[in-house]
Amino acid sequence: METSELTLFSAMCESFCTAVEKARAEAMSLTDMYVQVKYDEQLFSVFDDTESILVQSVIDGLDEWRDSSGERSDAVIIAFLRKVLSHEDVNLALHSLDIIPPFSVVLVDNEMEPVADLITLDDENIYLHDDFWEKMDKELDDFFEQLMSDTK
């Protein structure tokens, strides 16, 4: 990771851990957490399932966050946030919460409308991300083509 990415990564990890600590201190049982990124204001916010702010951080450089083509892309920030959520400290913090399964961390837009489900914690079910289905579809298509070419 570049220095700016590393700075964003550590700031977001710290924000998630702070949000979890606040939820634990207030003895909350959560079903969801919402994450909102406001690029222009450089705000990174984490909300509980009643849409109350758990933590709001100003992260320098967030307004410059872009993909390789120079555009702001939901896919890029979603992938980055998933990487943050899979970090050991954040993952341990999330698992220490009192949750009501299935518990999800959801990226939301400025109107609090869901953009993407970042992670789902549930002891009874396994959740697969959309890219799994895309890869599986390609593998099945390739297998079918191979199978059909063998029968000719």
N, C-alpha and C positions, 0 to 999 in steps of 0.2 A: 504494500500500500504506500501511496505517496504521503508526504507529511500532512497535507491538508485532509486527506482521507483518514489518516490515523487520528488526527485531532477530532474530526467529526465522529469517528468511531468511538473514541474514548469518552467524549462528551455525551453521546447518546447512551452508551453503556451506563455511565454514571447517572444519567437522568432516569433510566429504567430502574436502576437499583434504588434510587431515592424514592421513586414512586411506590415501589414495593414496600420499602420501609415505612412510608407514611400509611399505606393501606394496612400493614401489619400493626402499626402503633394504634390505629383507630379500630382495630379488630373487625375489619371488613371481610365479609364473605362475597367474593366477586364471581360474576359469570363472564364478564368481559372487561377488557381494557381497550381504550381507544387512543390512537396516536394521530396527532395532527402536525403537519409540517407547513409552516407559513414562510415561504422562501423570502419574500420581500421584507418581512419584519424580522427575519432570522430567528423565528420562534419555533421551538420544538416542545410540544405539549403532550402530556399523558393524562388521560381522563379515566375515572372509574366508570362503572356501568350505569351510574345515574348522571353521567356527563359532568361531574364535578371535577375540577382540576386537581390532580394529585401532584403534578410537578409541571412547571413551565420554565424552560431554559432558553436564554438567548445564546445562540451558537454562532460565533463569528465564522464567516465563510459559507454559511448555509445558502445565502443569496447567490453564491457563485456555483452552486452544485448543478452540474449539467452532465449529460452523457457525452460520448465521444464526438457526436455530431454538433455539440453546442446547444442542444435543446434540453429543456426540462422534460424528463421522461418519468412517468409513474413506474415503469418497469425497472428502471435503474434504482430508484429510491426503495422500491419494494424488495429488490434483491439485496440492497445494502442493509435495510432494516432486518431482513431475515438473517443476515450474517451477524448483525448485532445481537439479535435474540438467541442465536445459537452459541454465543460466547459463553464460556463456562460460568462466569460470575453472574451474568444475567439469567442464564438458565437455572442455576441454583436458587437465585432469588425468586424467580417465578414459581419454582416448585415448592418454595417455602410458604407461599401464600395459602390462605384458606379460600379455596375455590369451590365453586359448584360446577361440576363437569357437565357438558363440555365447556371449557374455558378457552376463550379466543382473545388474541391481540389483533385488533383490526385497525388498518390505516383508514382514516376518514378525511374528507375534504373540508373546506371552510364552513360548509353548512351541516357538518357532522353526518354526511351521507357516506356509507361504506364504499371504499375504493378497492380494498383487497384484504383478505384474511391472511395475516402474516404467520401466525402459529396457532395451533389448537392443541390444548392439553386435555387428554381424556384417557383414563386408565382402561376403559372398556372397548374403545374403538380406535382404529388406526385411520388417520386422515392423509390422503395423498394430494399433493399439489398438482395444479393443472399441467405443469411440464411433464409429469409422470405419464399422463394420458397421451400427450403429444408424442413422447418417445415410444410408448407402447404401441400407438397407432402406426408409427413408422416401422417399427420392428415387425408387426403383424403383416403390414403391406409387403415388406421385403420378403418375409417368410412365404407368403402366398405366391408372390412372383417366382421365387425359387422353386416352390412346389409345382406350380403350373409349368415352368420351363422344363422340369424333369419329366413331365408326363407327355411331352410332345415327341 
